[in-house]
Amino acid sequence: MIFKRSYCDDNNTDCENVLAFLAKYQGEIMNKRILSVGIAAIAAAALTLGVTGCAPEKKLTIAFVMGAESDPFFQAMKVGAEAEAAAQGVDLVWQGDPSEYNVATQVPIVDNVLAQSPDGLVLIPTDPNGLQASADKAIEAGVAVAMVDTTVSDASKAVITITGDNADGGAKAADAIAAAIGYKDGKTYEVVVGLTSATATTNVGRLNGFKDRVASTYPGIQIKDVAYSASNPQTANSNVNNWLTKYPNLKGIFAIDGTNASGAAAALQAKNLVGKIALVGYDAYPANVDLLKQGVFTALIAQDPAAEARLAIKTLVEYIKNGTKAATHDVVIPNVTLDANTSADDFTKYTYVATN
């Protein structure tokens, strides 16, 4: 019997040492035909090592669950997730309801991926309370969890949370609207805000940032109403049309995410109100960037969804393999304001790229 180094994986010192021992003494053992029981024991040990120390490392699986999977923001995130999964040599399970952004559709999807026993889960909760039990269930099952974009009420046991600077984004939106409407102290200006969810942590943070900046710097701006679209641009369009009827003196709209921005832009175009009502949106969807260049949007607040996804997967893999904890548990990635003064290079850099 010839013991070969090829039985071992690269750099597996324990395996190589056992095979070297067997190779050194195999001639003496075979020639003298002694210690047959000992030989059997040594061979059994070698086989055991072959199962454990010499076996190929198990390929990790990372699940990634979001709401409204077709949203260009999540499609741009998918580009980063796929790239990092390939770089790390892990399998990626990408699942989300095609168009619905709500708890009722997301919870069963999380249950489905957990039934596949992934090693890690990147979760984008549609509601901080509604997905808390799902996050807890994953962690209790030994799945390493990362929260991206949004989070749950108690994410203390997650490996990492990653999001854009939502309060800052809301403040930037208030600044952009104030500049577009020519804000002056002593005058009043009516604005409205379109959101996807009343509870998603991103939406809440942006709305609070907008309100705080208005209260501190632009007290003449009156937020007349807010409405919710569940990440559906048609619903957002309908909301804006209702506002245009209800508030004939409307001066500005803050569309708090990409789908609301798309719906609001379509409504203003249909009513020939482009340039008459300031529209500030969130997320650099390619179509909305084109509309910004045409003057339909006053500004867009851009995030970096691909970077969020890459960091989440990289952090989970390092934690699962090595027990390495994130240097910072709560990571906040800065936003960028895109407007008429943005350079061509920055438009290219920050416009979201979708999967093929």
N, C-alpha and C positions, 0 to 999 in steps of 0.2 A: 504493500500500500504506500503510495507516494503522497505526502502532505504538501500542498502547494500554497504559495502566498496568495494566489488569485482567489482563494477562498475568503480572504479578508477584504473589507472595505479599505480604501485609502486612509492612512494615518491611524488605523486601529491598532494601537500598540499592544493591548492585551491579547488580542487574537494572534498577532504575529509572534509574540513570545511563546504562546502555547504551541504553535505550529513549529517554531524553531526547536523547542525542546523535543517534540516528537520526531522531527527530522534527524536530530543529533543522535538519538538513541535507537532509531527504528532498526538499523542494521543489526546491532547487538541483540535486540529483542527478537527479531525475526530469525536470526541465525541460531540462537540458543534455544528458541522456542520455550522461553521461561516466562514465568509470571503472567500466565494467560489471563488470570483474573484481574491482575493489575493493569494489564494492557486494555482489557475491556473497560475498566474503570476510567483509565485515561482517555480512551476513545469517547466514552460517554460524556466526560467533562468537555472534551473538545467539541462534541456535537452540541452540548448545551450552550457553550460559548458561541457556537455558530448561530444558534437561534437568537441569542441576546446580543452579545458584543459584536458579532460580525454581520448581523442582519442589516439590510438597508433601513435607513431612518424613515419612519412613517411620514408620508406627505400630509401636511396640515391642510385643513379646510377652514376657510373663513367665510361666514355668511354675512350678507350685507342686505339689510331690509329697510326700505323707505316707504313713503306714501306717494301716490301719484307718480309712478315710475317714469311715465312719458314726459314729465316736466323737463324742459331743457336744462334746468339747474342740476337735476339728478342725472341726466344723460352726460353732462359735462363731468360730474362727479364719477361716473362710471369709467370714463377715460382714465382718470387717475387711479381708480381702484384696479382696473385691469392691468395697467402698467406696473403698479407696485406688486400685485399678486404674481405676475410673471417674473419680476426681478427677485422676489423672495422665494420663488419656486413653490408656491402654495396654490391650492385649488380655490376658486372664488365661486360662491353661490350667490347670485344676484337676484333678489325677488322683491316685488312690490306690486300693489294693485296698479293696473295700467293707468287709471285716471282719477281714482277716488283718494282723497286725502282725509281719512278719518279713522277713528279708533276701531269701529266695527269691522272694517276690512283689514286693518293691519294686524290685529291680535291673532286671527287664525293663520296669517302668513308667518308670523313669528313662531307659533306653535308648530307649523309644518317644518320649518327649517330646523328647529330644535329637535324634532323627531329624527332628523338625519344625523344627529350627534356631531355637530361641527366643533372644532377646537376653539374657534373665536366667533364673536358676533359683533358686527358694526351696526348699531341701531340708530335710526333717525325717528324718534318718537313723534307721532302726530299729536299727542297730548301728554303732558307731564304726569298726570295722575292715571289716565287710562292705560298707559303702557308700563306703569311701575311694576305691576305684578308680572308682566312678561319679562322685564329686566331681572327681577328678583329670581324668577324661575330659571333663567339661563345661568345666573351666577351660582345658584344653589346646585345646579347640575354640573358645576365645574367648568363652565364655558367662560372664557375670558371675554369681557364686554367693553366696547368703546362706544361712547355717545358722540355723534357727529351732527352738526348743524343745530339740532334741538336736543333737549335732554329731558330726563324724568325728574320728579320732585326730589328724590334722594339718589344721587349718582355717586355717593361716597365709595361704593364698592366697585365701581367701574374702574378699569385700568386707566382710562383717560377720557376727558370730554374735550371736544374741539368745536369751535363755532366762530363765526365772524363777529366783529364788534358791533352788535346790534344797536345798542344805545347811541353809539357814535354815528351809525348809519342813519338813524332817525334824526339826529341833530343836523347832519349834513343835508338831509332832505329839506328840513326847515330853512336852512340857510339858502339853499338853491331856490326854493319857492319865494322867499322874501326878496331875493335879488331879482327874480324874474318879474314879480308884480310891482317892483319899485317901491318897496315898503317904506313908509314914513310914519314916524310917531304921531299920534293924534288921529290917525285915520283907522278905519276898520276894514278888514278883508275876510271874506268867507271862504273857507276851505273844507274839504272832506278827505276821509282816509278810507281806502279799500284794503281789506285784509283777507287772508285765507282762513284764519282760525282765531277764535277769541282766547285760546289757551296755549297754543304752540309757543314755546319760549322765545323763538326768533321774532314772531309777530308781536308778542308782548313787549319785548325789549326795544324793538324799533318804534312802536307806538309811544312808549314811555319816553324814549329819547327825543322823539318829535315834540311831544307835549312839553317836556321840560325845557327844550330850547325855545319854544314859542313863549312859554310863561316867563322865562328869564330875559329874553332878548327882543321878542316881537309880540308884545301884549295886545297889539291891535289885530292880530290874526285870530279869528274865531273858528274853532273846529266845530262845524255845524252837525256833522254826522259821521258815523263809521258803519261799514257794512262788510259782510263776509261772503266769500265765493267758494270755499272748499277747494281751492286751487283749480277752479273751472273758469276759463276766460270768458265763456258765454254768460255765466252768472255775473262775472265782474262787469261785463258790458251792460247787462241789464241794470245793475246797480247804478252805474254812471248815468244811464239814460233817465233813471228815476230822479237822480240828483239834479240833472239839468232842468227837469221840469219843476222840481220842488224849490230849487235855489237859483232863480234867474240872474242873481248877481254873483254867482260863484266865480272865484278868482283863481283857485288852485286845487289840484288833486295830488295827494300822495298815495301812490299805488305801492303797497308795502312789500310786494314780491313780484316775480316775473309774470305769472299768469294774470294777476290783477293789472299789471302794467299793459299787457297785451290787450286785454278787454277794454281798458280805459282809452288806449290809443285808437282802437277801432271806433269807439263811440264818438270821440272828438272829431275824427276824420269824417264820419258819416254826417255829422251835424255842421260841418265846415267851421269848427271852432278852434282849429289848430292855430296857435299863436295868440288866441284870445283868452284861453284858460291855461295857466301854467301847469304842466304835467311832469312830475318827478316820479320816476319808477325805481324799482329795485331789480337787480340782476341783469347782466349783460347778455341776454339772448341775442343771437346773431340778427334776427329780424328786428328786434327793438333797437339794437345799435344802428341798423340802417335807418330806422325811423328817427333816431336821435340826430343823425347826420342831415336828415331832411327837415329838422326843426319841429317834429311832432312832439318829441320829449324835450323838456328844458334840461334835464340831467338824468343820469342813471347811476345808482350806487352799485358798484361791482364788487363781487366777492371772488374767492378763489376756491371753487368747489373741488377741483382736481387735487389741489394741495391738501385740503382737508382729508380727502379719501386716502391719499398716499400716506399721510402721517398716521392715520388710524390703523391701517394695515401693518405698516412698519412697526408701530409700537406694540401691537398685539403679537406679532410674530416674535419679536425680541422678548416679550414677557413670557410667552408660552415656551419658547425654547430655552431661555436662559434665566427666567425669573427677573429680568431687568425691568424695573419700574420706570414709569415716565418721569423725566426730570421735573416737569410741571404737570400737575393733574388737570388743571383747567386751562386749556390753551385758547387764546383769543387771537384770531388772525385779522389784521387791519383791512378796512375797506378802501376803495378808491372811487372818487367821483369822476364820472365821464361826462363831458359837456362839449360845447362848441369849440372850446380851446384845447381839447385833448389832441395830442399828436397822433399821427398815423401809426407810429410804433406802439404807442400805448393802447390804441384801439385793437391792434393785432394781439398784443400781450394779454389784455383783459377780457376780450370777447370770448364767451364760452365756446368750447369745441365739443361737438356731439360725437357719439359713436357712429360708425358706418352702418 
